[in-house]
Amino acid sequence: MLFIYQNDFIFIIILDSFPIKYYSLEKEMASTKVSKRRLNILTFLNEYLEASIEQISDVFNISQITARRDLDQLCDEGLAWKVNRGLYTTDKFHGQSYAPYITVEENEREIVSLALNAIKNRSIIYLSKDRLISLLSIEVIKNRNDLTVITPSITVASNFRNQDHHDVYLLGGAIDPINQIVTGNFAEKMLEDFVIDYVFFECKALDWENGFLLDNTAEVSFLDIAYERCQNFSLLATSTTLATEGSGVVLSFKKVSKIFTDPLIDPKTKEKFAAMSIETIHSLEMDPV
């Protein structure tokens, strides 16, 4: 069990059941607790795309009746859809399941494996959010020992349930349900207390004039703080992501030292990164899809 204290709140990670529960020092109404649980379920669905009533019941340590009620409520609010009997998703066009509930593409598996090889036992690592980072956290649990893991992601922290060989710190603050992270000044101040060995993050696209495109300013703020405490910054991205351009909130290229990707990366893209002293790491070959 891990306690994280932040001003008016105590954050408790319970690793032998559903790992994250939130307790306010002020009394909360029962409806607020239900709302928070549904928010956590929605976060789980957003990360894993599909989950059954049985899986939600198991992960959140609630009855199947309660799980069904919460999932049906999310459907009524237009936040989730029922795929078939007992299976729910946040993407009504998505048709495949995830792993423990996940199906992992070969290029994703390769990227995660390369990133895992860079992590040494007894290291302090920062894991941001999104799919590849979540997959990396699952592999870390199975293949590394005695790590200290810092994350703003509720889902990443949840992956560490039922294990006792890593210390996990979920940054304390306010929950951002859209971006599925914990944000705010409390989280930033907590992050400032750590000296970090490795930082791993994902991006949505590239803005060649400015940097890696991220979801929101909070994510950039966390990475900026982490950069002051760690010079070993690594991006996990598929070749498809690295071929996508966009504009918005960015993290400077100058802060990244390595990119773990797949062999289908465009050689011209590799050259651009090399010119910025960013190393691209991938396996030697992979069959085109």
Backbone as JSON, one array per atom type, in Angstrom:
{
  "sequence": "MLFIYQNDFIFIIILDSFPIKYYSLEKEMASTKVSKRRLNILTFLNEYLEASIEQISDVFNISQITARRDLDQLCDEGLAWKVNRGLYTTDKFHGQSYAPYITVEENEREIVSLALNAIKNRSIIYLSKDRLISLLSIEVIKNRNDLTVITPSITVASNFRNQDHHDVYLLGGAIDPINQIVTGNFAEKMLEDFVIDYVFFECKALDWENGFLLDNTAEVSFLDIAYERCQNFSLLATSTTLATEGSGVVLSFKKVSKIFTDPLIDPKTKEKFAAMSIETIHSLEMDPV",
  "N": [[0.85, -1.19, 0.0], [0.55, 2.21, -0.83], [0.88, 5.47, 0.28], [0.05, 8.72, -0.65], [0.37, 11.97, 0.17], [-1.18, 15.06, -0.23], [-1.68, 18.17, 0.62], [-4.98, 18.9, 1.17], [-5.78, 16.35, 0.58], [-5.55, 12.78, 0.67], [-3.91, 10.38, -1.14], [-4.27, 7.07, -1.92], [-2.72, 4.13, -2.86], [-3.62, 0.91, -3.39], [-2.29, -2.13, -3.63], [-3.16, -4.75, -3.64], [-5.69, -5.0, -4.47], [-8.1, -3.17, -6.33], [-6.03, -0.61, -7.35], [-6.16, 2.2, -6.89], [-7.59, 4.54, -4.87], [-9.48, 7.34, -3.85], [-9.42, 9.63, -1.24], [-10.91, 12.25, 0.42], [-10.09, 14.62, 2.93], [-12.17, 16.0, 3.83], [-15.63, 15.32, 4.36], [-17.28, 13.27, 2.02], [-20.01, 13.02, -0.2], [-22.01, 10.14, -0.92], [-22.78, 9.97, -3.57], [-20.77, 11.37, -4.85], [-18.6, 9.66, -4.56], [-19.45, 7.53, -6.13], [-19.49, 8.82, -8.58], [-16.75, 9.35, -8.92], [-15.78, 6.74, -9.09], [-16.97, 5.91, -11.47], [-15.71, 7.66, -13.19], [-13.1, 6.69, -13.02], [-13.53, 4.17, -14.15], [-14.24, 4.95, -16.73], [-11.81, 6.08, -17.52], [-10.24, 3.77, -17.53], [-11.49, 2.35, -19.62], [-11.01, 4.09, -21.74], [-8.28, 3.78, -22.01], [-7.9, 1.02, -22.46], [-9.76, 0.43, -24.36], [-11.71, -1.72, -24.7], [-13.69, -3.57, -22.38], [-14.99, -6.11, -20.24], [-17.94, -6.75, -18.21], [-17.2, -8.48, -16.19], [-14.43, -8.07, -16.05], [-14.27, -5.35, -15.28], [-15.52, -5.55, -12.81], [-13.64, -7.13, -11.47], [-11.23, -5.59, -11.6], [-11.95, -3.18, -10.31], [-12.88, -4.04, -7.94], [-15.63, -4.41, -7.3], [-19.09, -5.44, -7.26], [-20.57, -7.47, -9.88], [-23.06, -6.59, -10.56], [-23.01, -3.9, -9.75], [-20.94, -3.04, -11.42], [-22.12, -3.41, -13.96], [-24.21, -1.57, -13.73], [-22.8, 0.87, -13.51], [-21.44, 0.91, -15.99], [-23.6, 0.88, -17.78], [-24.68, 3.36, -17.13], [-22.67, 5.08, -18.05], [-22.97, 4.54, -20.74], [-25.54, 5.56, -21.15], [-24.98, 8.22, -20.87], [-23.62, 8.74, -23.13], [-20.9, 8.25, -23.22], [-19.78, 5.8, -23.44], [-20.09, 2.61, -25.17], [-22.06, -0.31, -25.74], [-20.69, -3.22, -26.88], [-21.3, -5.94, -27.28], [-23.16, -8.48, -25.56], [-22.37, -7.89, -22.32], [-19.91, -6.7, -22.9], [-18.09, -3.72, -23.2], [-17.19, -0.49, -24.63], [-15.25, 2.52, -25.36], [-15.02, 3.34, -27.86], [-17.0, 3.22, -30.44], [-16.51, 2.23, -32.93], [-14.56, 0.44, -32.71], [-13.22, -2.85, -32.8], [-11.73, -4.85, -31.51], [-10.24, -6.68, -28.8], [-8.34, -5.92, -25.79], [-5.52, -6.41, -23.57], [-3.69, -7.15, -20.16], [-5.87, -7.51, -21.02], [-5.32, -7.0, -23.66], [-4.67, -6.66, -27.17], [-1.7, -6.73, -28.8], [0.02, -5.04, -31.29], [2.62, -6.08, -33.57], [4.64, -4.18, -34.13], [4.31, -2.43, -32.01], [4.92, -4.07, -29.86], [7.62, -4.5, -30.36], [8.7, -1.91, -30.07], [8.17, -1.39, -27.36], [9.69, -3.42, -26.2], [12.3, -2.63, -26.86], [12.48, -0.22, -25.44], [12.2, -1.2, -22.84], [14.59, -2.61, -22.56], [16.35, -0.58, -22.08], [16.04, 0.1, -19.47], [17.26, -0.2, -16.25], [17.41, -2.37, -13.37], [16.36, -1.21, -10.12], [16.12, 1.47, -10.74], [14.92, 4.88, -11.05], [12.07, 5.87, -12.59], [10.13, 7.84, -14.84], [6.92, 7.61, -16.07], [4.84, 8.63, -18.56], [1.89, 8.84, -20.21], [-0.68, 7.14, -22.11], [-1.0, 4.62, -24.75], [1.39, 3.02, -25.54], [3.07, 3.59, -23.4], [1.58, 2.55, -21.31], [1.66, -0.16, -22.03], [4.41, -0.54, -21.75], [4.65, -0.24, -18.99], [3.4, -2.57, -18.09], [5.19, -4.52, -19.01], [7.43, -3.79, -17.55], [6.67, -4.5, -14.97], [6.71, -7.28, -15.17], [9.35, -7.87, -15.87], [11.36, -6.38, -14.59], [12.96, -5.29, -11.5], [12.59, -3.74, -8.3], [12.08, -1.03, -8.96], [11.46, 2.51, -8.86], [8.6, 4.08, -9.65], [7.16, 6.83, -11.19], [4.26, 8.57, -11.99], [1.71, 10.43, -13.77], [-0.49, 9.2, -14.64], [-3.5, 7.59, -14.18], [-4.24, 5.09, -15.15], [-1.77, 3.85, -15.79], [-0.66, 3.67, -13.21], [-2.56, 1.93, -12.16], [-1.95, -0.43, -13.45], [-0.01, -1.55, -11.9], [-1.09, -3.05, -9.89], [-1.43, -5.74, -7.53], [1.29, -6.43, -7.2], [4.52, -6.45, -5.63], [7.1, -5.57, -5.9], [7.89, -3.13, -6.85], [8.01, 0.4, -6.23], [5.42, 2.7, -6.42], [4.43, 5.86, -7.45], [1.75, 7.87, -7.68], [1.11, 10.94, -9.0], [-0.14, 13.54, -7.0], [-3.17, 15.47, -7.1], [-5.61, 17.23, -9.09], [-8.08, 15.42, -10.94], [-7.98, 15.02, -14.4], [-10.35, 14.26, -16.53], [-10.56, 14.08, -19.3], [-8.0, 13.95, -20.43], [-7.01, 11.92, -18.9], [-5.25, 12.04, -16.71], [-3.59, 13.06, -13.64], [-3.52, 16.35, -12.52], [-2.22, 19.71, -11.85], [-0.96, 22.09, -9.33], [-0.17, 20.69, -7.03], [0.63, 18.2, -8.0], [2.79, 18.95, -9.59], [4.56, 20.03, -7.7], [5.1, 17.76, -6.19], [6.44, 16.18, -8.04], [8.79, 17.56, -8.24], [10.29, 16.68, -6.13], [11.75, 14.48, -6.81], [14.66, 12.77, -8.09], [15.4, 11.68, -11.25], [15.99, 8.8, -13.26], [15.24, 7.84, -15.81], [13.04, 9.02, -18.36], [10.0, 8.45, -19.94], [7.83, 8.97, -22.64], [4.95, 9.65, -24.78], [3.93, 10.91, -28.03], [1.57, 12.74, -30.1], [1.88, 13.61, -32.67], [4.11, 15.3, -34.99], [5.5, 18.54, -34.89], [7.38, 20.1, -36.95], [8.57, 22.54, -36.77], [8.6, 23.2, -34.12], [8.38, 21.06, -32.14], [7.54, 17.98, -30.37], [4.22, 16.98, -30.59], [1.85, 17.17, -28.05], [-0.86, 16.22, -25.79], [-1.8, 18.2, -23.97], [-1.21, 21.17, -21.96], [-0.58, 20.58, -19.32], [0.68, 18.09, -19.39], [3.0, 18.79, -20.76], [4.09, 20.54, -18.88], [4.7, 18.8, -16.75], [6.69, 17.25, -18.0], [8.59, 19.19, -18.52], [9.41, 19.83, -15.91], [10.38, 17.33, -15.15], [12.54, 17.19, -16.87], [14.38, 18.89, -15.74], [15.36, 17.29, -13.81], [16.3, 15.05, -14.97], [18.22, 13.93, -17.67], [17.84, 11.98, -19.47], [15.8, 11.47, -21.73], [13.22, 9.82, -23.37], [11.3, 9.04, -26.23], [8.48, 7.12, -27.11], [7.24, 5.9, -30.04], [5.31, 5.0, -32.88], [6.18, 4.35, -36.34], [4.19, 5.38, -37.9], [3.06, 7.41, -36.3], [5.27, 9.13, -36.25], [5.24, 9.97, -38.81], [3.2, 11.66, -38.94], [1.97, 14.95, -39.0], [1.3, 17.97, -37.18], [-0.12, 20.66, -35.2], [0.04, 22.55, -32.17], [0.12, 22.09, -28.65], [3.4, 21.63, -27.6], [6.41, 19.7, -26.91], [9.74, 20.6, -26.71], [12.08, 19.61, -29.22], [14.7, 19.6, -28.37], [14.85, 18.53, -25.84], [14.79, 15.81, -25.94], [16.5, 12.74, -26.11], [16.46, 10.15, -27.17], [14.59, 8.1, -29.45], [12.37, 5.51, -29.47], [11.28, 3.36, -31.85], [9.73, 1.78, -34.75], [11.07, -0.27, -37.48], [9.99, 0.74, -39.83], [10.15, 3.43, -40.03], [10.52, 6.47, -41.78], [13.44, 7.02, -43.69], [14.27, 9.67, -44.18], [13.09, 11.02, -42.11], [14.52, 9.95, -39.97], [17.01, 11.06, -40.58], [16.5, 13.78, -40.16], [16.07, 13.79, -37.39], [18.57, 12.9, -36.54], [20.14, 15.06, -37.25], [19.39, 16.75, -35.28], [20.59, 15.68, -33.13], [19.23, 13.56, -32.0], [18.77, 10.26, -31.2], [17.54, 7.55, -33.05], [16.06, 4.49, -32.37], [15.61, 1.19, -33.31], [14.58, -2.14, -34.31], [16.37, -4.3, -36.63], [14.93, -5.15, -38.87], [11.63, -5.45, -40.24], [8.66, -6.87, -41.39], [6.74, -5.19, -43.85], [3.46, -3.95, -43.26]],
  "CA": [[0.0, 0.0, 0.0], [1.34, 3.41, -0.94], [0.14, 6.67, 0.63], [0.57, 9.96, -1.18], [-0.32, 13.07, 0.83], [-1.08, 16.36, -0.87], [-2.53, 19.17, 1.25], [-6.26, 18.46, 1.7], [-6.13, 15.03, 0.09], [-4.66, 11.63, 0.8], [-4.05, 9.45, -2.25], [-3.87, 5.75, -1.46], [-2.63, 3.08, -3.86], [-3.73, -0.38, -2.74], [-1.78, -2.99, -4.68], [-3.71, -6.1, -3.61], [-7.04, -4.96, -5.02], [-7.99, -2.06, -7.27], [-4.94, 0.09, -6.7], [-6.25, 3.62, -6.62], [-8.81, 5.05, -4.28], [-9.26, 8.72, -3.49], [-10.09, 10.0, -0.03], [-10.78, 13.63, 0.83], [-10.14, 14.79, 4.37], [-13.53, 16.47, 4.07], [-16.6, 14.26, 4.11], [-17.81, 13.27, 0.66], [-21.3, 12.39, -0.38], [-21.92, 8.84, -1.6], [-22.89, 10.18, -5.01], [-19.46, 11.8, -5.33], [-17.77, 8.46, -4.64], [-19.91, 6.79, -7.3], [-19.04, 9.58, -9.73], [-15.32, 9.13, -9.07], [-15.57, 5.38, -9.56], [-17.32, 5.87, -12.89], [-14.64, 8.36, -13.89], [-11.98, 5.74, -13.11], [-13.92, 3.15, -15.12], [-14.14, 5.58, -18.05], [-10.38, 6.17, -17.8], [-9.79, 2.41, -17.87], [-12.02, 2.03, -20.94], [-10.3, 4.92, -22.72], [-6.93, 3.25, -22.2], [-7.92, -0.36, -22.96], [-10.74, 0.41, -25.45], [-12.81, -2.63, -24.41], [-13.63, -4.33, -21.13], [-16.24, -6.8, -19.93], [-18.46, -6.52, -16.87], [-16.39, -9.28, -15.27], [-13.14, -7.41, -15.89], [-14.48, -4.14, -14.48], [-15.8, -6.02, -11.45], [-12.38, -7.61, -10.9], [-10.25, -4.5, -11.48], [-12.4, -2.15, -9.39], [-13.31, -4.68, -6.69], [-17.05, -4.15, -7.09], [-19.91, -6.55, -7.74], [-20.89, -7.4, -11.29], [-24.28, -5.77, -10.67], [-22.57, -2.51, -9.69], [-20.18, -2.79, -12.63], [-23.08, -3.26, -15.06], [-24.94, -0.31, -13.52], [-21.89, 1.98, -13.85], [-21.21, 0.88, -17.43], [-24.83, 1.31, -18.45], [-24.81, 4.8, -16.92], [-21.75, 5.71, -19.0], [-23.61, 4.42, -22.06], [-26.66, 6.51, -21.18], [-24.42, 9.57, -20.98], [-22.95, 8.84, -24.41], [-19.45, 8.17, -23.02], [-19.35, 4.43, -23.74], [-21.05, 1.86, -25.97], [-22.07, -1.75, -25.52], [-20.29, -3.92, -28.1], [-22.2, -7.08, -27.27], [-23.6, -8.77, -24.2], [-21.35, -7.88, -21.28], [-18.66, -6.07, -23.34], [-18.29, -2.28, -23.39], [-16.07, 0.21, -25.23], [-15.41, 3.96, -25.55], [-14.9, 3.56, -29.3], [-18.04, 2.36, -31.01], [-16.04, 1.66, -34.19], [-13.45, -0.45, -32.42], [-13.73, -4.21, -32.75], [-10.84, -5.88, -30.98], [-10.01, -6.6, -27.37], [-7.04, -5.6, -25.27], [-4.62, -7.21, -22.75], [-4.1, -8.49, -19.9], [-7.01, -7.51, -21.9], [-4.84, -6.22, -24.79], [-4.04, -7.23, -28.34], [-0.58, -5.85, -29.08], [0.57, -5.15, -32.63], [4.02, -6.46, -33.54], [5.5, -3.0, -34.06], [4.21, -1.92, -30.65], [5.67, -5.0, -29.01], [9.03, -4.25, -30.62], [9.04, -0.61, -29.47], [8.15, -1.55, -25.9], [10.83, -4.26, -25.84], [13.51, -1.81, -26.96], [12.48, 0.72, -24.31], [12.43, -1.99, -21.63], [16.02, -2.94, -22.5], [17.1, 0.59, -21.62], [15.76, 0.32, -18.05], [18.0, -1.06, -15.33], [16.79, -2.58, -12.07], [16.63, -0.22, -9.06], [16.12, 2.81, -11.32], [13.76, 5.75, -10.84], [11.58, 6.18, -13.92], [8.88, 8.6, -15.01], [6.11, 7.12, -17.18], [3.8, 9.6, -18.85], [0.58, 8.22, -20.39], [-1.07, 6.61, -23.42], [-0.99, 3.17, -24.97], [2.71, 2.4, -25.48], [3.57, 3.75, -22.03], [0.87, 1.57, -20.5], [2.23, -1.46, -22.36], [5.74, -0.58, -21.14], [4.5, -0.46, -17.55], [3.09, -3.99, -17.89], [6.44, -5.27, -19.19], [8.3, -3.45, -16.41], [6.23, -5.31, -13.83], [7.09, -8.68, -15.38], [10.75, -8.1, -16.23], [12.3, -5.57, -13.83], [12.78, -5.35, -10.06], [13.0, -2.66, -7.41], [12.0, 0.28, -9.59], [10.57, 3.55, -8.36], [7.85, 4.55, -10.81], [6.4, 8.06, -10.97], [3.37, 8.74, -13.13], [0.47, 11.18, -13.58], [-1.55, 8.43, -15.29], [-4.26, 6.68, -13.32], [-4.21, 3.76, -15.74], [-0.43, 3.3, -15.6], [-0.56, 3.28, -11.8], [-3.43, 0.78, -11.96], [-1.3, -1.63, -13.96], [0.91, -2.09, -10.9], [-1.81, -3.75, -8.84], [-1.04, -7.13, -7.26], [2.74, -6.64, -7.26], [5.16, -5.88, -4.45], [8.53, -5.37, -6.13], [8.15, -1.77, -7.33], [7.33, 1.49, -5.54], [4.69, 3.46, -7.43], [3.94, 7.16, -6.98], [0.79, 8.58, -8.53], [1.19, 12.35, -8.64], [-1.38, 14.01, -6.4], [-3.74, 16.68, -7.67], [-6.97, 17.12, -9.61], [-8.21, 14.48, -12.05], [-8.39, 15.53, -15.71], [-10.98, 13.09, -17.12], [-10.4, 14.04, -20.75], [-6.65, 13.5, -20.75], [-6.76, 10.73, -18.1], [-4.1, 12.22, -15.84], [-3.75, 13.92, -12.48], [-2.85, 17.61, -12.85], [-2.28, 20.77, -10.86], [0.25, 22.5, -8.62], [0.25, 19.65, -6.09], [1.35, 17.18, -8.77], [4.07, 19.51, -10.03], [5.44, 20.13, -6.53], [5.5, 16.41, -5.82], [7.42, 15.72, -9.02], [10.04, 18.28, -7.97], [11.02, 16.01, -5.05], [12.44, 13.29, -7.3], [15.73, 12.75, -9.08], [14.88, 10.64, -12.13], [16.98, 8.19, -14.15], [14.71, 7.72, -17.18], [11.71, 9.55, -18.64], [9.4, 7.88, -21.15], [6.56, 9.62, -22.97], [4.47, 9.49, -26.15], [3.41, 12.12, -28.67], [0.47, 12.51, -31.04], [2.35, 13.96, -34.01], [5.29, 16.16, -34.98], [5.49, 19.9, -35.41], [8.8, 20.19, -37.26], [9.08, 23.86, -36.42], [8.6, 23.45, -32.67], [8.65, 19.91, -31.28], [6.63, 16.84, -30.33], [2.87, 17.42, -30.27], [1.26, 16.46, -26.93], [-2.29, 16.45, -25.6], [-2.2, 19.34, -23.16], [-0.13, 21.93, -21.32], [-0.2, 19.92, -18.06], [1.64, 17.06, -19.73], [4.25, 19.48, -21.08], [4.63, 21.08, -17.63], [5.32, 17.68, -16.04], [7.91, 16.86, -18.68], [9.55, 20.27, -18.29], [9.94, 19.64, -14.55], [11.18, 16.1, -15.17], [13.77, 17.45, -17.61], [15.32, 19.51, -14.81], [15.83, 16.24, -12.91], [16.72, 13.89, -15.76], [18.61, 14.26, -19.04], [17.63, 10.79, -20.29], [14.42, 11.57, -22.2], [12.95, 8.91, -24.49], [9.97, 9.01, -26.83], [8.0, 5.88, -27.72], [6.33, 6.29, -31.11], [5.32, 4.17, -34.09], [6.57, 5.09, -37.55], [3.0, 6.11, -38.34], [3.0, 8.64, -35.52], [6.37, 10.0, -36.65], [4.94, 10.47, -40.15], [2.04, 12.53, -38.8], [2.3, 16.32, -38.62], [0.21, 18.73, -36.58], [0.28, 21.85, -34.45], [-0.63, 22.65, -30.87], [1.01, 22.1, -27.49], [4.55, 20.8, -27.97], [7.62, 19.58, -26.12], [10.86, 20.91, -27.58], [12.95, 18.52, -29.67], [15.98, 19.68, -27.67], [14.79, 17.82, -24.57], [14.7, 14.36, -26.17], [17.77, 12.14, -26.53], [16.23, 8.9, -27.9], [13.25, 7.73, -29.9], [12.17, 4.09, -29.73], [10.26, 3.26, -32.88], [9.82, 0.54, -35.53], [11.95, -0.13, -38.64], [9.31, 1.35, -40.97], [10.34, 4.88, -39.99], [11.06, 7.05, -43.02], [14.85, 7.38, -43.54], [14.41, 11.12, -44.13], [12.74, 11.41, -40.74], [15.7, 9.61, -39.16], [18.05, 12.05, -40.85], [16.14, 15.03, -39.48], [16.33, 13.62, -35.97], [20.02, 12.81, -36.36], [20.66, 16.43, -37.33], [19.08, 17.4, -33.98], [21.27, 14.85, -32.11], [18.27, 12.62, -31.4], [19.03, 8.9, -31.68], [16.36, 6.71, -33.29], [16.41, 3.11, -32.07], [14.62, 0.21, -33.76], [15.19, -3.41, -34.73], [16.96, -4.21, -37.96], [13.99, -5.36, -39.96], [10.26, -5.81, -39.92], [7.88, -6.99, -42.63], [5.72, -4.16, -44.01], [2.08, -4.38, -43.04]],
  "C": [[0.88, 1.24, 0.0], [0.47, 4.62, -0.66], [0.81, 7.88, -0.01], [-0.25, 11.1, -0.6], [-0.11, 14.35, 0.04], [-2.12, 17.29, -0.26], [-3.83, 18.56, 1.78], [-6.63, 17.04, 1.3], [-5.09, 13.99, 0.46], [-4.94, 10.72, -0.38], [-3.49, 8.11, -1.8], [-3.86, 4.79, -2.63], [-2.63, 1.75, -3.13], [-3.4, -1.43, -3.79], [-2.37, -4.4, -4.66], [-5.17, -6.12, -4.02], [-7.02, -3.9, -6.11], [-7.09, -1.02, -6.65], [-5.19, 1.53, -6.3], [-7.61, 3.96, -6.04], [-8.51, 6.47, -3.81], [-10.07, 9.05, -2.24], [-9.86, 11.48, 0.24], [-10.81, 13.69, 2.34], [-11.47, 15.42, 4.78], [-14.48, 15.33, 3.75], [-17.16, 14.4, 2.69], [-19.17, 12.56, 0.65], [-21.11, 11.08, -1.14], [-21.98, 9.01, -3.11], [-21.57, 10.62, -5.61], [-18.54, 10.61, -5.49], [-18.15, 7.63, -5.86], [-19.41, 7.49, -8.56], [-17.55, 9.37, -9.98], [-15.03, 7.72, -9.58], [-15.89, 5.28, -11.05], [-16.28, 6.59, -13.74], [-13.43, 7.45, -14.06], [-12.28, 4.63, -14.11], [-13.81, 3.7, -16.54], [-12.68, 5.71, -18.46], [-9.83, 4.83, -18.24], [-10.25, 2.05, -19.28], [-11.3, 2.83, -22.03], [-8.93, 4.35, -23.02], [-6.96, 1.89, -22.88], [-8.97, -0.61, -24.04], [-11.92, -0.52, -25.21], [-12.61, -3.28, -23.05], [-15.0, -4.95, -20.89], [-16.71, -6.41, -18.52], [-17.61, -7.26, -15.85], [-15.04, -8.62, -15.01], [-13.25, -6.15, -15.03], [-14.74, -4.51, -13.03], [-14.51, -6.42, -10.76], [-11.41, -6.46, -10.62], [-10.65, -3.5, -10.4], [-12.95, -2.71, -8.07], [-14.74, -4.32, -6.33], [-17.83, -5.35, -7.62], [-20.19, -6.38, -9.22], [-22.16, -6.58, -11.53], [-23.91, -4.29, -10.67], [-21.79, -2.14, -10.94], [-21.1, -2.56, -13.82], [-23.81, -1.92, -14.95], [-24.06, 0.89, -13.92], [-21.66, 2.05, -15.35], [-22.43, 1.34, -18.2], [-25.05, 2.8, -18.29], [-23.9, 5.57, -17.86], [-22.3, 5.65, -20.41], [-24.75, 5.42, -22.2], [-26.18, 7.94, -21.37], [-23.65, 9.77, -22.28], [-21.43, 8.78, -24.33], [-18.9, 6.79, -23.34], [-20.45, 3.75, -24.55], [-20.94, 0.38, -25.62], [-21.78, -2.44, -26.84], [-21.17, -5.14, -28.31], [-22.55, -7.36, -25.81], [-22.41, -8.82, -23.24], [-20.04, -7.21, -21.66], [-18.93, -4.62, -23.71], [-17.02, -1.64, -23.96], [-16.33, 1.72, -25.21], [-15.25, 4.33, -27.01], [-15.88, 2.65, -30.01], [-17.64, 1.77, -32.36], [-14.91, 0.67, -33.97], [-13.96, -1.87, -32.26], [-12.8, -5.25, -32.2], [-10.53, -5.62, -29.52], [-8.55, -6.39, -27.02], [-6.58, -6.59, -24.22], [-3.83, -7.31, -21.58], [-5.29, -8.66, -20.76], [-6.6, -6.9, -23.23], [-4.35, -7.08, -25.95], [-2.94, -6.26, -28.77], [-0.08, -6.1, -30.49], [2.07, -5.43, -32.53], [4.95, -5.26, -33.43], [5.46, -2.38, -32.66], [5.02, -2.78, -29.68], [7.18, -4.74, -29.13], [9.49, -2.94, -29.94], [9.14, -0.73, -27.96], [9.36, -2.38, -25.44], [12.13, -3.47, -25.86], [13.6, -0.83, -25.79], [12.78, -0.01, -23.0], [13.92, -2.31, -21.47], [16.87, -1.8, -21.98], [16.96, 0.81, -20.12], [16.51, -0.69, -17.2], [17.22, -1.23, -14.03], [17.24, -1.49, -11.09], [16.76, 1.2, -9.6], [14.88, 3.58, -10.88], [13.3, 6.2, -12.22], [10.29, 6.98, -13.86], [8.17, 8.06, -16.24], [4.95, 8.09, -17.39], [2.44, 8.91, -19.01], [0.45, 7.72, -21.83], [-0.65, 5.15, -23.6], [0.39, 2.53, -24.83], [3.31, 2.49, -24.08], [2.88, 2.76, -21.1], [1.4, 0.16, -20.76], [3.63, -1.61, -21.75], [5.63, -0.85, -19.64], [4.19, -1.92, -17.24], [4.35, -4.84, -18.02], [7.43, -5.0, -18.05], [7.95, -4.32, -15.2], [6.75, -6.74, -13.96], [8.6, -8.9, -15.46], [11.77, -7.24, -15.48], [11.97, -5.64, -12.33], [13.23, -4.05, -9.4], [13.05, -1.31, -8.11], [11.17, 1.23, -8.74], [9.92, 4.17, -9.58], [7.01, 5.76, -10.42], [5.53, 8.28, -12.19], [2.2, 9.67, -12.78], [-0.74, 10.39, -14.07], [-2.21, 7.46, -14.32], [-4.16, 5.25, -13.85], [-2.85, 3.11, -15.57], [-0.26, 2.84, -14.16], [-1.39, 2.03, -11.52], [-2.8, -0.52, -12.44], [-0.41, -2.3, -12.93], [0.19, -2.78, -9.73], [-1.25, -5.17, -8.7], [0.45, -7.4, -7.48], [3.37, -5.94, -6.07], [6.64, -5.62, -4.65], [8.86, -4.03, -6.79], [7.42, -0.78, -6.42], [6.71, 2.39, -6.59], [4.14, 4.73, -6.81], [3.01, 7.76, -8.02], [0.79, 10.03, -8.09], [-0.16, 12.84, -8.13], [-1.87, 15.3, -7.02], [-5.17, 16.46, -8.1], [-7.0, 16.18, -10.8], [-8.69, 15.22, -13.3], [-9.01, 14.36, -16.47], [-10.78, 12.97, -18.62], [-9.05, 13.46, -21.11], [-6.17, 12.37, -19.86], [-5.51, 10.84, -17.23], [-4.49, 13.06, -14.62], [-2.92, 15.17, -12.72], [-2.87, 18.57, -11.66], [-0.97, 21.03, -10.15], [0.76, 21.44, -7.67], [1.09, 18.61, -6.81], [2.73, 17.68, -9.18], [5.05, 19.6, -8.86], [5.94, 18.76, -6.08], [6.59, 15.9, -6.75], [8.78, 16.36, -8.77], [10.88, 17.6, -6.89], [11.87, 14.84, -5.53], [13.64, 13.64, -8.17], [15.49, 11.52, -9.94], [15.98, 10.12, -13.05], [16.52, 8.15, -15.61], [13.32, 8.34, -17.25], [11.23, 8.95, -19.96], [8.06, 8.56, -21.4], [6.18, 9.28, -24.41], [4.06, 10.85, -26.72], [2.3, 11.74, -29.64], [0.92, 12.72, -32.48], [3.6, 14.82, -33.86], [4.95, 17.54, -35.52], [6.95, 20.23, -35.69], [9.4, 21.55, -36.93], [9.3, 24.01, -34.92], [8.9, 22.24, -31.79], [7.62, 18.81, -31.42], [5.26, 17.31, -29.85], [2.29, 16.54, -29.16], [-0.2, 16.85, -26.77], [-2.62, 17.79, -24.96], [-1.01, 19.98, -22.48], [0.32, 21.28, -20.02], [0.85, 18.86, -18.32], [3.01, 17.67, -20.03], [4.9, 20.01, -19.8], [5.32, 19.98, -16.82], [6.67, 17.32, -16.67], [8.99, 17.94, -18.55], [10.21, 20.13, -16.92], [10.83, 18.41, -14.5], [12.52, 16.33, -15.86], [14.83, 18.1, -16.72], [15.95, 18.48, -13.89], [16.34, 15.01, -13.64], [17.06, 14.33, -17.18], [18.38, 13.1, -20.0], [16.15, 10.71, -20.69], [14.22, 10.69, -23.42], [11.49, 8.98, -24.91], [9.69, 7.62, -27.35], [6.98, 6.27, -28.78], [6.44, 5.33, -32.28], [5.78, 5.02, -35.27], [5.4, 5.88, -38.11], [2.86, 7.43, -37.62], [4.06, 9.63, -35.98], [6.18, 10.54, -38.07], [3.77, 11.44, -40.15], [2.47, 13.91, -38.35], [1.07, 17.02, -38.08], [0.75, 19.95, -35.89], [-0.52, 21.9, -33.16], [0.39, 22.76, -29.76], [2.17, 21.16, -27.76], [5.6, 20.76, -26.86], [8.79, 19.75, -27.08], [11.65, 19.67, -27.96], [14.23, 18.45, -28.85], [16.01, 18.85, -26.39], [14.83, 16.3, -24.71], [16.03, 13.83, -26.7], [17.57, 10.89, -27.38], [14.78, 8.78, -28.33], [13.24, 6.23, -30.17], [11.01, 3.95, -30.7], [10.4, 1.93, -33.6], [10.62, 0.79, -36.8], [11.3, 0.54, -39.85], [9.41, 2.88, -40.97], [10.99, 5.36, -41.29], [12.52, 7.44, -42.8], [15.09, 8.89, -43.47], [14.06, 11.66, -42.75], [13.9, 11.11, -39.8], [16.8, 10.63, -39.35], [17.75, 13.37, -40.15], [16.42, 14.93, -37.98], [17.83, 13.57, -35.68], [20.65, 14.2, -36.39], [20.39, 17.21, -36.05], [19.69, 16.63, -32.82], [20.29, 13.99, -31.33], [18.5, 11.25, -32.03], [17.72, 8.15, -31.89], [16.78, 5.25, -33.17], [15.28, 2.2, -32.53], [15.35, -1.07, -34.11], [15.64, -3.31, -36.17], [15.96, -4.35, -39.08], [12.62, -5.74, -39.43], [9.5, -5.87, -41.22], [6.86, -5.87, -42.71], [4.34, -4.74, -43.82], [1.29, -4.21, -44.33]]
}
